[in-house]
């Protein structure tokens, strides 16, 4: 049986807001940069868009990391989080979401909504190019964060203009 340890790093003192793009991007770069393996982590976000915790949930071998949605919920329950931002890195030069990344995002989103929790975004950091790609556009993140019923959102437009249907 695989165990996931929950050792949440509090970041409250850093005053990181997801709306302060420069500071937030530096924060993500600090967490995911300079890694030799793929890492999957989550940022815990409050209702004002402030990051108050970060947890590196899994480290993969080479260019893959395995994570189950229930591992995310476990971390969210322990840290009393309603909102998260899923984040991971690619150790190769590819700074695009893979089909597996997109499918996992949909699975996680659906799973969390059923548990009364919300995935605000999925970020991909490419260490070789120092770029952060965001799965959802800002308007979608704002609607998820500030909407009374985020589960009503069904179609996501990606930053690159692709579309992913999410059935909740």
C-alpha positions in Angstrom: 0.0 0.0 0.0 1.3 3.4 -1.0 1.4 6.0 1.7 1.2 9.8 1.2 2.7 11.9 3.9 1.2 15.2 4.6 3.7 17.8 5.6 2.2 21.0 4.6 4.5 23.9 4.4 2.8 27.1 5.6 3.4 30.1 3.4 1.3 32.7 5.1 4.2 34.9 6.1 5.1 35.3 2.4 1.7 36.9 1.5 1.5 35.1 -1.8 -1.7 35.9 -3.8 -2.7 34.1 -7.0 -3.6 37.5 -8.4 -0.1 38.9 -8.0 1.2 37.0 -11.0 4.9 38.0 -10.7 5.1 37.0 -7.0 3.0 33.9 -7.5 5.0 32.7 -10.5 8.2 33.2 -8.5 6.7 31.1 -5.7 5.8 28.3 -8.0 9.3 28.5 -9.7 10.8 28.2 -6.2 8.8 25.1 -5.5 9.2 23.3 -8.8 12.4 24.6 -10.3 15.7 22.8 -10.2 14.0 19.3 -9.8 15.5 16.3 -11.6 12.3 14.4 -11.4 8.7 15.3 -12.1 7.0 16.6 -8.9 3.3 17.0 -8.2 2.2 19.5 -5.5 -0.8 21.5 -4.4 -1.2 25.1 -3.2 -3.9 25.6 -0.6 -5.8 28.8 -1.4 -8.2 30.8 0.8 -11.4 32.5 -0.4 -9.5 35.7 -1.1 -7.0 34.0 -3.5 -4.2 34.0 -1.0 -1.9 30.9 -0.8 -1.6 29.7 2.8 0.1 26.3 2.3 1.9 24.2 -0.1 2.4 20.4 -0.2 4.6 18.3 -2.5 2.5 15.2 -2.7 4.6 13.0 -4.9 7.9 12.8 -6.8 8.0 10.7 -9.9 10.7 8.9 -11.7 12.1 10.9 -14.6 9.2 12.5 -16.4 6.2 11.1 -14.6 4.6 11.4 -11.2 1.7 9.3 -10.0 -1.0 10.9 -7.8 -4.6 9.8 -7.0 -7.4 12.3 -6.5 -8.1 10.8 -3.0 -4.5 11.9 -2.0 -5.5 15.4 -2.8 -8.7 15.2 -0.8 -6.7 13.7 2.2 -4.3 16.7 2.2 -7.3 19.1 1.8 -9.1 17.6 4.7 -6.1 17.6 7.0 -5.3 21.2 6.1 -9.0 22.3 6.1 -8.8 23.5 2.5 -11.7 24.1 0.1 -9.6 25.5 -2.8 -6.4 24.1 -4.3 -4.2 24.8 -7.3 -2.6 21.6 -8.6 0.9 22.2 -9.9 3.6 20.0 -11.4 6.8 20.3 -13.5 8.1 18.8 -16.6 11.8 18.0 -16.5 12.1 17.9 -20.3 11.7 21.0 -22.5 8.0 20.4 -23.1 6.0 23.2 -21.6 2.7 21.9 -22.9 0.1 20.0 -21.0 0.1 16.4 -22.1 -3.1 14.5 -22.9 -2.6 12.7 -19.6 -2.3 16.0 -17.7 -5.5 17.2 -19.2 -7.4 14.0 -18.4 -6.0 14.0 -14.9 -7.2 17.6 -14.4 -10.7 16.6 -15.5 -10.8 13.6 -13.1 -9.4 15.7 -10.2 -11.9 18.5 -10.9 -14.9 16.1 -11.0 -13.7 14.2 -7.9 -13.2 17.4 -5.8 -16.5 18.9 -6.8 -18.3 15.8 -5.6 -16.5 16.2 -2.2 -17.5 19.9 -1.9 -14.0 21.2 -2.8 -12.6 23.1 -5.9 -9.5 22.8 -8.0 -9.0 26.4 -9.1 -6.2 25.7 -11.7 -3.5 23.3 -12.8 -0.1 24.8 -13.4 2.7 23.4 -15.4 6.3 24.6 -14.8 8.9 23.8 -17.4 12.4 24.2 -15.8 14.2 24.2 -19.1 12.3 27.1 -20.5 11.4 28.8 -17.1 7.7 29.1 -18.2 4.5 28.5 -16.3 1.5 27.4 -18.2 -1.9 27.8 -16.7 -4.7 25.4 -17.6 -7.6 27.8 -16.9 -7.8 31.4 -17.9 -8.2 34.0 -15.1 -11.9 34.6 -15.7 -12.6 30.9 -15.0 -10.4 30.9 -11.9 -12.3 34.0 -10.6 -15.7 32.4 -11.3 -14.6 29.2 -9.5 -13.3 31.1 -6.5 -16.1 33.6 -6.1 -19.1 31.7 -7.5 -21.7 30.2 -5.0 -22.0 27.2 -7.3 -18.7 26.5 -9.1 -20.0 23.0 -10.2 -22.2 24.8 -12.7 -19.2 25.4 -14.9 -18.9 22.7 -17.5 -16.6 23.8 -20.3 -13.1 25.0 -19.9 -11.2 27.0 -22.4 -7.5 26.5 -22.0 -4.8 29.2 -22.3 -3.7 27.7 -25.6 -7.3 27.9 -27.0 -8.1 24.3 -26.7 -11.3 23.1 -25.1 -11.8 20.4 -22.5 -15.3 19.4 -21.6 -15.7 18.7 -17.9 -18.8 16.9 -16.8 -19.8 17.4 -13.2 
